Amino acid sequence: MTEQRGSADWLVGIDVGGTFTDIIGLNRTTGEIRDGKVLSTREQETGVLQALSAIDVTVPEVAEIVHGHTVGINALLSRAGATTGLLATQGHRDLLDIGRMHREFGDRFYDPTWLRPHQERPIVERRNRIGVPERIAYDGSELLPLDEGAVRAAGRAFAEQGVEAVGVCFMNSYQNREHERRAAEILAEEVPHAYIQTSALYPVSKEHERTTTVALDAYVGPAVVGYLERLTTALADRSFGGTLWIMMTNGGVATVQDAGRAPVFQLVSGPVGGVTGSIGLARDAGRRHLLTMDVGGTSTDVAAIVDAKTPLTDLWTLETGLTLTLPLVDVESVGSGAGSVIGPNALGQIAVGPASAGSDPGPASYGRGGVEATLTDACLVLGVLQPDLFADRRITLDVEAARAALTRAGERWNLTAEELAGAAYQVACEDIAAKIRTISVYRGLDVREFALLPFGSAGPMLADRVARILGVDTVVVPTTPGQFSALGLLQSDLRTTRAQSLMVPLSPDNATAIEDGFAAMERNLLEELTAQGVDVDGLTFDRAVFAMYRGQTWDNRLPIQGEQVTADSVPEIVTDFHAFYQESYGFSAAEIPVVASTLEVTAVIPRPHKVPSAAAEDGESLLGHRDLRVPGADRTVSVPVHVRERLENGAVIEGPAIVSEKFATTVVLPGRRARLGEDRLLIIENNG
């Protein structure tokens, strides 16, 4: 890693969310910890600088910044990305529309007028998708030479249409990239100011997913690259002499140079930071099985951690028909967040989200011009949130504005503000619990073996109710839950992933070819990291093979052990694949040969930043008693309100109760008990 100046002592994690930007800082010399939260800004580099000011750290004092942002995902969800073109093999320009013919299950499943999201809200207009004569065979041989004249004509057409970015994805180019490489060179001449990406980004099979990945990268590329350049410039203008790391979807950080190579790999960098932090907690606290629940302002992200290992997938569906193939921490989202608007769904029932009030104007109770009722307003009226303690007392919530917004919204259902608030709270918890089931119960996991780990500022105020719905006995509220994703960023290792499709039988005869493929990618990764100025001390490589039974068209990712693939080790890999298949699908077929479709290598460099727990603050923890309309029960009771930072290790709080801290509020339900452990984790369990 880049050598730091002696005066630069702060290590900082900054996570940009839909409503708030969270920051946590660790002084590597003194061990001091500072955390903060500011409202997110449209130009996210402004929010980054404001976040640094919130913890009273100047830019020259910072040795490292680890950053998760939402520039790419915001552009994608709002369809505010670049005007994009797609260059495809002739006859295949409609892959984005055709997809895999999947339909979204739900109330529109039988609707003949239903359109896939990409047809209704295209990322690449059909007029900007052009096919050119060329063809690479399945084995990488050239069937039809690239028509360079057609590529030049396509480039001129793109320029006339004002295209700002072009994705190039040809059939079978994962086996031979020469046509894509040459097409990109020509396009750079014809559309010199455009951002150009090829499937060398992640050259694997699955034509539709590979095309979607390239197209999405081109779509968000100019916005993300532009943001990284503006952020780098803004920091340099303020004498930043440290290292800027960017959180990636594979659960690790990358240099700015590497991040700029693959903007699409940053789409969900913030939620990934939360999972990374959860892995560290699972190992340190000895709780190996965790269900994570990251409740932010606009959505809730969930993941299942088994045996303290990072859950990884190679496919991620943003919307029906928009599925990417890339290394990704397995996180799923539901549009129920603290700022989510309470309104009717398609059936006229009460729903929380997916629309959000965001940070501007924000919930009605923020007093920033918002008039729509949100989950934050509901929790305020219920007495879950304390108006004078919110956001470290930096925002005073307006109870009457929240009640007025809920009263207006409740007229549709003839509900009072309090009744609608209770219903919205329950709906949000049910929605989150349903999403957690999709990554746990529906995958064969027994949730009774897990603890629920809530974070994000709104996570702890919903967690005990969600746990009760799921049948989970234990809730573990981490320290600084409001900045937990930022903390995870700070603790993330450097991880850089490359892949190469091979399509050979997984047999001893092909051991040399498989090992050569792994070794070549490892050499390339080492050279790239060294060229970027990264200290490669401690570098290790994680290997995985994507495999399938002969005759299948869908593969599965299988991590492999051992330093070298040999003729003797291949049968062990095959045995592991059969065992994986049996565990995942309930059957296996040992009599059918196994095909290795893709090889994947991840370079890992540890970044051992451990953030110590703060000691208890002086003062009485009990603030007094306040009214709480108990979630899940139609009654209001007076409950104790405790300040978490003042609780001594071993303190026990009987529910119902509220535990308030700077940037989060925890609700302890009746029949439950909260205990503060020596590691400052707040453990909620049945009171016996």
N, C-alpha and C positions, 0 to 999 in steps of 0.2 A: 504494500500500500504506500501511497505517496508520503514522503517524510513531512512531518508537521513542524510548524514553528513552536518554540518553547512556550510562548505566551498563549497559545491556543489550547485551552484546556477542556472545552466543552464538547461533548458528544450529544447530538441532538436528533431526535426522531420527530418528524412532522407528517401528520396524516390529514389530508384534506377530505372532508365529507361534504354531503349535500347541504348541511346547515352550518356545521362548525368545522373549524380547522383545529386539530388537537396537536399539542406539542409536549414533549417531555425531554428534559435535559439532564445529563449526568456529567458532573465535573470529575474527570478522570484522576485529578490530583487530590482533591479533598473528599471525594465521594458524595458531595452535596447533590441533592435531587431537586429539580424544579419542574413543575407542570403548569400548563395553562391551556386556555381555550379561547378562541376568537371566532366571530362570525365569518363564514367563508365569503370570499370575494369573487367577483366575475373574473378578474385577472388574478389567477391563483398565485402568481409570484408576489403580488401585493399582500395576500393573506399570509404567505410564508414569512415575509419580513415583519408583518404585524405580530405574528406568533412569537418570533424571536424577541420582540419588544415586550410581549406579555410576560416573559420570564426574565426580563431585564438582562439579556445577554446581547452583546454587540456582535456584529458579523466577524470582526477580526479575532474575537475570542473563541470562535468555533473551529474545532479540529475536523469534525466530520458531521455531515448532515445526511441522514437516511430519510428518503422522501417517498411517500405514496401519494399519488394525485388522482384526480378524476377527469382530467382534460379529455382523454380519449372516450371514456364511457359516456360522458356528458354529450359529446359531439354525436355519438352513435345513437343514444336514446332519443335525443332531440332532433336527429337527422340534420345536424348543422355542420357536417363534415365537408370535405373538399368536393368540388365537382370532379367526379372520378370517371376514368375510362378503364375498360377491360379489354386486353388483347388475348384472344383465345385461339385454339385450333379451329380451323374452318369447320362449321357444322356443330360447334359446341359452345356457342356464345350464350345459350339459354340455360346453362347449368344452374345458375343462381335462382332462376324461376322454377325449374323442374324439381330441384332438390332430390329428396328420396320419397316424394309423394306422401309424406306424413301429414296428417291433419291433426290440429290441436283438439284434444278431447275436451268436451264441455258443452255448453248450451248451444254452440254453433256447429257441432260436429256434423249435423245433417243439413246444414244451411248451404244450398247450392250456390249462393252468391258469395260465400266466404272466399277471401283471397289470402294467400300467404303474406306474411308481413313484408317480404321483399317485393312482392307484386304491388301491394297497397302503398308502401312507403319505401321505394327502391333506394338502395345505396349507390347503384350504378344504373342510370337510365338505359333502356334498351338501345336507344340511338347511339349511346356511347360504348356499346359492346360490339367489338368488331372481330370477326374471324379471319384468319389468314391461312393460306395453304402451307402446311408443314405436317410432318408426322414422325414421331419416334415410336418404335415398336415396344412391346412389353419387356423385351430384354435389353433395351437401350440402343439397338441398332437403328439406323436412319432408313425409314421407309419412303419419306418424301422430303426433299431438301426444303429449307426455309425460303419462302418467296420474299426476298428482301425488298423488292419493289412494292409488294403489298403492304409490308410493314411501314415503309416510308409514306405510302398513301394514307395508311391508318393514322400515322403521326400527324400528317397535315390535317386530317379530319378532326383529330383531337384538338389541335391548336385552334382550328376555326370554331369549335364548340366551346372554347374557353376552359378546357379541361386543366385542372390543377394537379392531378395525380393520376398515375396509370399503374394498374396491376397487370402483370404478364403471367399467364398460367396456361401451359400447353399440356396436351395429353402425354402421359408417361414421362414427363420431363424429370421426375425424381430419379429416373434411371440414367438420363443423359441431359445435362443442363445446357448444352451448347446452343441450341436454338433459342432458348430464353435469354441466355447471356448476350447473344448477338442482337436479338430483337431489342433488348434494353439499351444497347449501345446506339442503335439507330434512332430509337425514340428520344434518347438524350440529345441527339442532334436536331431532330425535328421539333421537339417540345422542350427546349432547353431549360425552362424555368419550372418544369413539372417535377413532382416527387415520383420516382419510379421504383416499383418493388416487383421482384420475381418470386417464384415458389422456392428459390434457394433459401428463403426465409425459414422454412421448415419442410425440406423436400421428402415428403412421405406419400404413400399411396392414399386412396380414397379421394377420387377426383373432385367430387362435389365439395367436401370439407376443405380440401387443399385450395380450391378456387375461392371458396368463401373467405378463408383465412387471408389469402393474398388481397382480395378485394377490400376486406375490412381494414387491413393494414394500410392500403392506399387511401382509403376514405378518411381515416383518422391521422394518417402520417403527417401531413402538413401542420395540423393543429398541435400534435404532440411534440414534433421536432421544433416547431416554432416556440412552444412553451419552454422546452428545455433550454433553447438558446436564450430566451428572454430571462429565464431564471438564472442561468449561468452568468449572463451579462450583469444582471442586477446585483448578484453577489460579488462579482469581480469589481464592480464600481464601488462597492463598500469594503474593498480590501480583504475579500475572502481568500485565505491562503490554504484552506483545507481541502478535503475530498468530499465531493457530492456523490452519494450513492442513490440509485433509483430502485425501488422495490418492483420486482417482476412477478409474473403469475406463477412461476415455478417454485415460489417459496423462498427465494433468495434475492439478494441485491446484485445490481450490475453497475458498472461504470457508466457515466453519461454517454461515452462513445458507444458502448455496446447497447445501451438502452435505445439510442437513436437509430440503431440498425433495425430494430424490431418494435415499433410503437405498439403494435397489436398485443405484444406480450406484457403490456402495462395496463390493460383495460380494468382489471380488478385488483390493483396493487394494494389498495387500502385494506380491504377485507382479508387479503392474504397475510398482511402483517399481523392481524389479530390471531389468525390460526398459528402463525409462527410463534407468537408469544404464548399461545396455549400449549404448544408442544413443550416449550421450556418449562412452563408451570407443571405440566403432567409429569415431567421427569424430576423436577426439583421437589415437588410436593408428594410424589409417590402415588398420584392418582392417574393411573395409566389409561383409563377409559373416560373420555369426556365428550359431552355434546355441547358444542359452542353455540352461543346465541349473541350475536353482535347487533344490537339495536341502535341504529343511528337516527338521523333526522328524517330520512326519506325511505329507508328500507331496513330489513333485518336479514343478516347473512348468517347461515348456519352450516356447521360441518360436524362430522363424526370422527373423533380421534380414537384409534384403537391401538392399545399397547404403546402409547406415546410416540406414534409414528405419523409422519406427515401424510395425509390422505391425498393421493395424486390421481389425476385422470389425464387422458390425452384428448378428450373431446369435451367441449363445453358449448351448450346451446344458449345463445342469447335470446333469441326469439324462435318460434317455430320456423324451420327452414333456414335459420342462420346459425349453423353449427360450425365451430372452429375446431381444427386439429392443431393442438399445441400443448406443451407441457404445462399443466395447470394444477394448483392446489384445488381439491374438490370442494368448492363452496357453492351453495345454492342460496337464492334470495327470494324474499317475498316482500311485496310493497306495503308493509305495515311498519312504519317508523314513528318516532315521536312527533314529527311534523306532518304526518299523513292526514289528509283531509277526511272528515267523517261525512259520508253521503250515501246515496242509494247505489246498489249494484244494478246489474241488468234486470234483475227480478224485483227490484224495488226494496230489497232488504238492506239493513244497515251494513255498511262496509267501511273499513278503515284503509284508505289508500286505493289504488296506487298513486293518485295525485297527491302532491305534497306542497305545503306552503313554503318550503325551503327556508333560506335565511333572509330573503327579501321578497315579500314583507314579513314572512314568518307567521307563527301562530297568532291568533287574536290577542292572546295574553301578553305578547311581547311589546305591544304598544307601538308597532312600526307600520301601522296601516293595514294589517291583515284583518279580514272580517270573517273568514271561513273557520269553522270549528275543526280543531285538530285533536289528536290523541294527547298532546301536551295540555291543551285546554281541559280535556276530560279529566286527566289526572290531577290537575289543579283544583277543579271543582270537587272531586272526590276527596281531596285532602291528602292525596299521595305526595304531590309536590308541595313544598312549602314556599310561598311567594317571597319571603324575606331571606331565604337561604339558597335560592337558585343560582347556579353558575358562579359559585364562590361570591355570592352577593353582588355580582356585577350587573345582573339583570333583575329588576324587581318585576315580578309577574303581576298582571292586572286581573284579579279574580273576577271582578264584575264584567270586564270585557269578555272573558272566557265564558262566563255564565250567559251573557247576552247572545254570543255566537252559538252556543249549544241550544239555547231556547229557540232561536230562529231555525236551526237545523232540525230540532225535534218536532216542529209543527207538522212535518210530513207524516210522522208516526204518532202524533198526539202524545208525545213524551215530554216530561219536564226536563230541565237541564241536567238535574241529578240522575234521572232515569236514563237519559241518553248517554251520559258520561259512563255510567255503570255498564250499559250494554256495549258501548264502543270498547271499553277496556276488555270486556270478556271476548268480543269478536277478535280483537287484535291478538289476544293470548291464544285463542283457538286457531287462528290463521298461522301463528308462529309454530304452535305445536304440530299442526298438520304438515308444515314444511319440514320440521325436524323428523317426523315419521318417514318422510321420503328418503332421507339419507341415513336412516337407522333401521326402523322396523321393516320397511319395504326391501331392505337389503339383507334381511336375516339377522339383524342385531337385536339383542335383548336389552331394552333400555333400562331394565332394572339393574343391570350390571354397570351402569354409567352414572356419573354425576353431571349435573347441568352447570355449565360455566357461562354466566351472563357478563357481558361487558358492553362498551358503548355507554354513554351517559344514561340512556333509557333502559338498558338491559336489566339492571337489578330491580327496577320498580315493577317489572312484569314477571320476573323469573320464578318466584315462588308459586304463582298461579299457573304458569306454563308447566312447571314441574308436576304440580298436582294433576293437571289434565293428562300429562304423559304417563303418570305413574312412576316418576323418578323420585326417589327418597331424599337425595342430597343435592343441595345447591351450593356451589363454591363461588363466592364473590371475590374477585382478585383485588389487590390493592390498586388504587388509581384506575378503577374500571373505565372512567370516562376517557382516559388516555391510553388504554390498554393496547390498542392497535398501534399507536405511536411507539409504545414500549416494545412491542413485537418487532417493529421496524428496526429499532436500535439493536435488538438481539439477533438479527438475521445474519446468516452466513452469506458470503458471496457464492452465487450459483449461476453458472452459465451452461446452457444446454444446446446440444447439436444432435441432429438425427440424420439417418441415411437409410433409404429403403434398399432392400437386398433381394427379396423374393427367391430364397433358395430353401431346399429341404433342411430341416434341423437335424443333421446327421453327422457322424464322425467324418465323412468324406469332405464336408464343407467347413470343418473346424478352422482350417487355415484361412479361408476367405472371410469367415466371421471375425476371427481375431484380427486379421489385417484391417478390416473395416473399423473395428473399435480403436485399434492402435493409431490409425490415420487421423481419426477425429480427435483423439487425445493429443496428438502432436500439434494439430492445428489450433486447438484450444490453448495449449501452453504458449504457442507462438503469439496468438492474439492477445492474451492477457499480459504477456511480457511486453509486447509492443505498446500496450496502453499504460504501462508504468506500474502495473500491479505487482506487489510483493507476493510471489508465488510460494513462499515458505509455508509448509503445511498443506500444500495442494494434494487433494485426493480426487479420484474419479469414481462416480457411481455409474454403473452400467445397467441397461435394461434391454430386453429384446421383446419386440411385438411379434406374437406368434398366433397361429391358427391351425386348425385341422385342414388337411388337403381337401379342396373342394369348397371350403368356406370362403365368404367374401368379407368377413369381419374379423379383425384380430383383437388381441388382448395384450395389455402391457404387463410384463413379468420382470421384476428386478432379478438380477442374477448375481450370484456370489462368486468369489474367487478372483484372482488377479489376471488369469489368462484362460482363454477358451482353447481347449485341446480336444483331441479325439477321445480322450478318456473322460473329460468333463461334460461333453455334449449329452450323453445318456442321462446324466443327473439333471441337466436342464430340462430335458424332455419329461422326465419323471416329475419334476416340479411343476411343469405345465399341466400335466394330467391332474395332479393334486389340486392345483389352483382352479382348474375347470370344474372339478368335482365339488369343491367348496363353494364356488361362485354360482354354478348352475344346477347342481344336484346330480350331475352325471358326468362321465368322461368316456373317451373312446380310445383306449390304449392301442387298439388294433389299427387305427388310422394314422398314417404318417403326419408329422407336424412340420409346418412351413414357417420359417423365420421371415417375416415380411419387412421389418424395420429394426435397425439398431439405433440405440439412443445412449448418449454419453453426457453426463453432467459433471462439470468441474466444480469442486467444492473447496472453498478456503474459509476456515473458521474465523469468526470475528467474536471473540469471547468477551463481550461487554455484559457483565452482570450488574443489574441495578439492585442495590441493597434496599431492604424494607426500612422505612422511616420509623423512628421510635415514637411512642405515644406523646401527644402534646399535653401541656399542662392545662388544668381546668376540669370542671365537672362535666361529665359526658352527657348527663341528662339535662336537656333544655327545658323540659316541662311536658305537659300533656296537650294534645290537640285532637280535634275531631277528624275521624277517618270513616268514610263510607266503605265498609269492608268489601273488597273485590270478591265477587262470587256469592255475596250475601246481601239481602235487602235491609241493612241496618247500619246505623251510624254509632260509633263508640268513641270514647276518649282513649287515646293510646299514647304511650310515652314516645318522645322523639329524642334520639341519642345522636351525638356527634361522633362519627366513627374515628376521626383522628385522635380523639381524647380517650378512647376505650383502651383499657389495659389488657395485655395479653391474658387470655383465659376468661375474659368477661363473658357473661351469659345473659342473653336478653330473651324473655319469654314473649311469644306473640299473643295477640296482635301488637305490632310495634313498627316504628319507622326509624331507620338508621340513615342519617343524612351525612354526606361528605361534600367536599368542595364541588365536584362536578358529577355527582350521581346521588340517587336516593334508592335505598333498599327497603322493600316492604316485607315484613315477616307476618305471615298469616296466622290466624288462630290455630292452635294445635301444633304449632311449630316453635322451634327454639333456635336462636342464633348464637354462635360461640365464636369468639375471636381467638384464633390459634397463635402460636408463637411466631409463625411466619407472617402474621398479620392478615391471613386469609379469613374471611367471614364465612363460616360454615353454617348452613341452615339445614336442620333435620327435624324429624318428628320428635315431639317432646315426651314421647313414651306413654 
